Amino acid sequence: MNMFRRWFWKVLGRPLFRFSPHPTYGYRRFLLKMAGMRQGSNVRFRRSVDIDRPWNVTIGGLTMIGDEVLMRATAPIRIGSRCVISQYCTLLSSTHDTTPAEIMIEDDCWVATDSLVLPGAWLEAGVVVGARAMVEGRLPGWHIATGEPAVARRERVLNTVS
C-alpha cells in the first residue's frame, strides 16, 4: 500500500492538488487522504502548499495551511486542532546536517508568516510564533515567541467575556 501512495502522490496527487481551483478545499483534503495523510475535519490547504510525503503528516480539525507553505516530512509532522500555519512558512523534519526528527505543533498554535520550523521543534498548546522566526527545540505553552532562534517573550493571555 505504501508504494501505491508514493506513486499516487508523485504521479497524480501533487499535480492535481497544485492545479485545483482555489475554493476546492474538500477536493484537496481528499487527494491528501488518498496519499495517506491523517487529518481532522474542515482542514484547509491552499493549493500552493508543497508537501513531499503526506503519509508522514497528521493534522487536527479546523486547521489552516496557508499559501506557499513548504513541508518536508522525512520524519512525522504533527499539527494539532485549530492551528494556523501562515503563508511562506517552512516545516523541515530533516536538514542536510541533522538526523530526521519529528515536529510537534499542539492545539491552538499560530506560526506566523515566513517562519522556519526545524527538526525536533515542539510547540506546546497555544503558542504564537512571530513572523520570520526560526523555531528549534521546545516552546512553552501559551506564550508568544519571536526571534532566531525563537524564544518565549511573554505570556499569551486570552480575555474572555463573561
CORBELUR-V707288 format. One record per pair of residues at least 6 apart in sequence whose C-alpha atoms are under 8 Angstrom apart, sorted by the first residue. I is the first residue (numbers start at 1). J is the second residue. If there is no record, write none. Layout:
i=<I:I>
j=<J:J>
This chain:
i=<5:5:5:5:6:6:8:8:9:13:13:13:17:17:17:18:18:18:19:20:20:21:22:22:25:25:25:25:26:26:28:28:29:29:29:32:33:35:35:36:36:36:37:37:37:37:37:38:38:38:38:39:39:39:39:40:40:40:40:40:41:41:41:42:42:42:43:43:43:43:43:43:43:44:44:44:44:45:45:45:46:46:46:46:47:48:48:48:49:49:49:49:49:49:49:50:50:50:50:51:51:51:51:52:52:52:53:53:53:54:56:56:56:56:56:57:57:57:57:57:58:58:58:58:59:59:59:59:60:60:60:60:60:61:61:61:62:62:62:63:63:63:63:63:64:64:64:64:64:65:65:65:65:66:66:66:66:66:67:67:67:68:68:68:69:69:69:69:69:69:69:70:70:70:70:71:71:71:72:72:72:72:73:73:73:73:74:74:74:75:75:75:75:75:75:76:76:76:76:77:77:77:77:78:78:78:78:78:79:79:79:79:80:80:80:80:80:81:81:81:82:82:82:83:83:83:83:84:84:84:84:85:85:85:85:86:86:86:86:86:87:87:87:88:88:88:89:89:89:89:89:89:89:90:90:90:90:91:91:91:91:92:92:92:92:92:93:93:93:93:93:93:93:94:94:94:94:95:98:100:101:101:102:102:102:103:103:103:103:103:103:104:104:104:104:105:105:105:105:106:106:106:106:106:107:107:107:108:108:108:109:109:109:109:109:109:110:110:110:110:111:111:111:111:112:112:112:112:112:113:113:113:114:114:114:115:115:115:115:115:115:115:116:116:116:116:117:117:117:118:118:118:119:120:120:121:121:121:121:122:122:122:122:123:123:123:123:124:124:124:124:124:125:125:125:126:126:126:126:127:127:127:127:127:127:127:127:128:128:128:128:129:129:129:129:130:130:130:130:131:132:133:133:133:133:133:134:134:134:134:134:135:135:135:136:136:139:139:139:140:142:142:142:143:143:143:143:143:144:144:144:144:144:145:145:145:145:146:146>
j=<34:35:36:55:35:53:34:35:35:31:32:35:28:31:47:47:48:49:47:28:47:47:46:47:43:44:45:46:42:44:45:47:43:44:45:54:39:54:55:54:55:56:54:55:56:57:58:55:57:58:59:58:59:60:61:59:60:61:62:81:60:61:62:61:62:63:59:60:61:62:63:64:65:62:63:64:65:64:65:66:65:66:67:68:67:67:68:69:65:66:67:68:69:70:71:68:69:70:71:70:71:72:73:71:72:73:72:73:74:73:73:74:75:76:77:73:76:77:78:79:76:77:78:79:78:79:80:81:79:80:81:82:107:80:81:82:81:82:83:80:81:82:83:84:82:83:84:85:86:84:85:86:87:84:85:86:87:88:86:87:88:87:88:89:85:86:87:88:89:90:91:88:89:90:91:90:91:92:91:92:93:94:91:92:93:94:93:94:100:93:94:100:101:102:103:93:101:102:103:93:102:103:104:102:103:104:105:106:104:105:106:107:105:106:107:108:109:106:107:108:107:108:109:107:108:109:110:109:110:111:112:110:111:112:113:110:111:112:113:114:112:113:114:113:114:115:111:112:113:114:115:116:117:114:115:116:117:103:116:117:118:103:116:117:118:119:100:101:102:103:118:119:120:100:101:118:119:119:119:119:119:120:119:120:121:117:118:119:120:121:122:120:121:122:123:122:123:124:125:122:123:124:125:126:124:125:126:125:126:127:123:124:125:126:127:128:126:127:128:129:128:129:130:131:128:129:130:131:132:130:131:132:131:132:133:129:130:131:132:133:134:135:132:133:134:135:134:135:136:134:135:136:136:136:137:135:136:137:138:136:137:138:139:138:139:140:141:138:139:140:141:142:140:141:142:141:142:143:156:139:140:141:142:143:144:145:156:142:143:144:145:144:145:146:150:144:145:146:147:146:147:146:147:148:149:150:146:147:148:149:150:148:149:150:149:150:145:151:152:152:155:156:157:152:153:154:155:156:152:153:154:155:156:151:152:153:154:152:153>
